[in-house]
């Protein structure tokens, strides 16, 4: 599975300080959401065990476009070797879901 190439603005290409500030605030919001999800998941005992049930075999599309852009932006800032390693791992993780789609 090939990851689509999306051009994401970087700090070097963004000339609008308001947009840079927006991205920074957005990162803080996402980090806070992640922390709070972790607290709730721990409280309710939600832990990934690699099971063959719903979580591990269902493709979720629960992210927002802004979250997607944020991930792509961070990914674009990684060195090419790290990007390659992540792509290989993503293919490995997505393979069971791809197979269950057919």
C-alpha positions as a Python dict, from the first residue, in 0.01 Angstrom:
ca = {
    (1, 'X'): (0, 0, 0),
    (2, 'X'): (150, 330, -105),
    (3, 'X'): (100, 640, 107),
    (4, 'X'): (-31, 929, -104),
    (5, 'X'): (201, 1225, -135),
    (6, 'X'): (47, 1539, 9),
    (7, 'X'): (233, 1865, 15),
    (8, 'X'): (222, 1997, 368),
    (9, 'X'): (331, 2349, 453),
    (10, 'X'): (637, 2363, 675),
    (11, 'X'): (755, 2642, 901),
    (12, 'X'): (1003, 2740, 629),
    (13, 'X'): (730, 2777, 366),
    (14, 'X'): (462, 2933, 581),
    (15, 'X'): (484, 3308, 574),
    (16, 'X'): (165, 3369, 760),
    (17, 'X'): (246, 3385, 1132),
    (18, 'X'): (-119, 3328, 1218),
    (19, 'X'): (-114, 2996, 1034),
    (20, 'X'): (203, 2890, 1215),
    (21, 'X'): (44, 2985, 1547),
    (22, 'X'): (-268, 2789, 1448),
    (23, 'X'): (-61, 2475, 1378),
    (24, 'X'): (118, 2514, 1710),
    (25, 'X'): (-210, 2547, 1900),
    (26, 'X'): (-351, 2252, 1707),
    (27, 'X'): (-55, 2036, 1808),
    (28, 'X'): (-119, 2126, 2172),
    (29, 'X'): (-487, 2037, 2137),
    (30, 'X'): (-402, 1699, 1979),
    (31, 'X'): (-146, 1626, 2251),
    (32, 'X'): (-403, 1710, 2520),
    (33, 'X'): (-664, 1489, 2349),
    (34, 'X'): (-412, 1204, 2335),
    (35, 'X'): (-328, 1241, 2705),
    (36, 'X'): (-693, 1245, 2804),
    (37, 'X'): (-773, 947, 2584),
    (38, 'X'): (-486, 761, 2754),
    (39, 'X'): (-632, 838, 3096),
    (40, 'X'): (-980, 719, 2991),
    (41, 'X'): (-842, 408, 2817),
    (42, 'X'): (-643, 314, 3126),
    (43, 'X'): (-945, 367, 3353),
    (44, 'X'): (-1165, 141, 3138),
    (45, 'X'): (-891, -115, 3071),
    (46, 'X'): (-866, -50, 2697),
    (47, 'X'): (-531, -191, 2596),
    (48, 'X'): (-418, -321, 2260),
    (49, 'X'): (-342, -689, 2292),
    (50, 'X'): (-310, -763, 1919),
    (51, 'X'): (-633, -964, 1930),
    (52, 'X'): (-827, -1067, 1623),
    (53, 'X'): (-1136, -879, 1732),
    (54, 'X'): (-1286, -559, 1601),
    (55, 'X'): (-1008, -311, 1686),
    (56, 'X'): (-730, -502, 1515),
    (57, 'X'): (-926, -600, 1205),
    (58, 'X'): (-1141, -296, 1129),
    (59, 'X'): (-1029, 1, 929),
    (60, 'X'): (-1116, 318, 1117),
    (61, 'X'): (-1163, 655, 948),
    (62, 'X'): (-1215, 857, 1263),
    (63, 'X'): (-949, 1121, 1206),
    (64, 'X'): (-1015, 1472, 1087),
    (65, 'X'): (-852, 1623, 782),
    (66, 'X'): (-654, 1855, 1010),
    (67, 'X'): (-521, 1557, 1205),
    (68, 'X'): (-421, 1394, 877),
    (69, 'X'): (-239, 1709, 767),
    (70, 'X'): (-65, 1732, 1102),
    (71, 'X'): (59, 1374, 1074),
    (72, 'X'): (174, 1429, 715),
    (73, 'X'): (354, 1746, 822),
    (74, 'X'): (542, 1562, 1095),
    (75, 'X'): (615, 1269, 864),
    (76, 'X'): (755, 1509, 604),
    (77, 'X'): (1001, 1642, 861),
    (78, 'X'): (1152, 1298, 924),
    (79, 'X'): (1468, 1184, 752),
    (80, 'X'): (1415, 952, 451),
    (81, 'X'): (1542, 640, 633),
    (82, 'X'): (1293, 690, 916),
    (83, 'X'): (1014, 753, 665),
    (84, 'X'): (1102, 429, 487),
    (85, 'X'): (1098, 232, 813),
    (86, 'X'): (757, 378, 901),
    (87, 'X'): (617, 294, 557),
    (88, 'X'): (735, -67, 591),
    (89, 'X'): (580, -98, 938),
    (90, 'X'): (255, 62, 815),
    (91, 'X'): (235, -191, 531),
    (92, 'X'): (288, -473, 781),
    (93, 'X'): (20, -340, 1016),
    (94, 'X'): (-231, -266, 738),
    (95, 'X'): (-191, -601, 557),
    (96, 'X'): (-442, -794, 778),
    (97, 'X'): (-701, -519, 735),
    (98, 'X'): (-643, -512, 359),
    (99, 'X'): (-694, -889, 345),
    (100, 'X'): (-1015, -872, 545),
    (101, 'X'): (-1151, -606, 305),
    (102, 'X'): (-1152, -860, 21),
}
